[in-house]
Amino acid sequence: MRLLTTRPEAGGDLRTRIRTASNLPSPTAVAARLIEVADDPDLSMTMVVEVLRTDPALSAKLLRLANSPLYARRRRIDTLQQAVTMLGLDAVMTAALSLTLLSDGETMGSTALVFRAHWTRSVHAAVAAQALAQRSGSVPPADAFLAALVQDIGVLVVARLEPDTYSGLDRGSNHADFITAEVAALGMDHAEVGAELLESWNLPEHVVEAVRQSHGFEVAQTDRLSSIVAISGLVADAIAGSAEAMHVACERAEQISIDQDAFTSMLDDVAAALPELAPLLHATVPPADRLAEMAAELIMGRLMSAHATTDRLREDLGRAEHILTAMEQQNRIDPLTHLLSRRGLDVALNEHFQQWVRFGWPMAVLFIDIDHFKVVNDTFGHQGGDEALMLVAERVVDVLREGDVVGRYGGDEIVAILPAVNSADAVAVADRLVEAFRDEPLRFRNGAEHRQSLSVGVAATEHLIPRAAVADLLTAADDALYEAKRQGRNRWCSAPAPIPPTPTT
């Protein structure tokens, strides 16, 4: 299907009406202020929090969002400062705009059902877009979530300005039916209409263009955000029951280097997040087994087309079941320690690092190693070693602050992200962490005790040279950890200032 075009004679008049109509949705005062200050290079967390304090409903929604499965955490977020630090400005602005759309959609009378159906589609698409962006690695997940969430706002505009457009549609109509009716009546579809409205709101240009291209079936290889938003809409249509949309979405994801395994694991993330997030945004929760069925159908379809004989089909079906089981077990949470997994930790590191790059919000990293862990395994066995890892993880979380992010880097190594912290404060945290293990032994379930020490490497963004990468920060913390171990373990060491860049080969 090609990208829809606009009839000039109809589109020009409608564009003018979008810019001048008084009955269209507009951002709340808080949302408008956030849009206004988003590009301010001197923007601080304190400024954002002060803007948010004027809207208690939005503040409450942000706290619920920060504690939702979309952001896997062990510790509860209790303050706006913590929520803003963890979510970032783009996610805060998204929540503000969602309140605008929800409050406006509730006043639409006879068109409310049309809006609610498309709002659910947008929420499902937003969660899928964030998961796709995390796998793409080239698009900020918060940008993808925001663009996908507002991609169908044009439906609300059309329902207000040209309500007869949807008069021939019933509640069972799919998304393509709406587009066909819009082009026939207006010469343009709601993606173009929505982009016009969002442009008048002064939303970032890349978000506006992603909405404008959200119905394009030709993947824009140079514009990953537009591609991800377009694919997310297809995923939402698949959740609504379109098997064809699911296969098209998977094919288009492969064109931007998201393979079938990554696409299927994305469906797992969406299935985990929607049950709590959808009610938070007043959207419908899909049936619990719907996304699992989609993943199974995807693999089954590939197998059926690739293998003709019954014997080979049975063999591959067994392999597919094994793959599905393994994918279901994959999660952003490490199953042993219940900290973030390596994948979840990488996502969190990149998101917090981008906040430093864009706004100068500081952060520090602690690289933590359990000293002489082999001795634990040799003394207590591997099951005892697993229990020791869990006990260490629990104590690390207890010692660190609320709002800090902790993940298992691999083996017996743990990484902690300390948002809004400078080098001096990070060193104090590391010292407190080392002392906590010196003061009290680990106590196993069988009553055994073990004196366990930690070595900790510390690095902070204030020491980074210009144009540094997140890998430089992590490498500096790892080098500081190595120095702590070289000095005899059971201590912390801090990275030098400035931190040199990671050598390239």
ABEGO torsion letter per residue (X at the ends): XBBBBBBAAAAAAAAAAAAABAABBBBBAAAAAAAAAAABAABBAAAAAAAAAABAAAAAAAAAAAABAABBBABBBABAAAAAAAAEAAAAAAAAAAAAAAAAAAAAEAAAAAAAAAAAAAAAAAAAAAAAAAAAGABBAAAAAAAAAAAAAAAAAAAAABAAAAAABBAABBAAAAAAAAAAAAGBBAAAAAAAAAAAAGBBAAAAAAAAAAABABBBAABAAAAAAAAAAAAAAAAAGBAAAAAAAAAAAAAAGBBAAAAAAAAAAAAAAAAAAAAAAGBBBBBAAAAAAAAAAAAAAAAAAABABAAAAAAAAAAAAAAAAAAAABBABBAAAGBBBAAAAAAAAAAAAAAAAAAGBBBBBBBBBBBGAAAAAAAAEAAAAAAAAAAAAAAAAAABBBGBBBBBAEEABBBBBBBGBBAAAAAAAAAAAAAAAAABBBBBAAGBBBBBBBBBBBBBAAABBBGBBAAAAAAAAAAAAAAAAAAGEGBBBBBBOBBBBBBBX
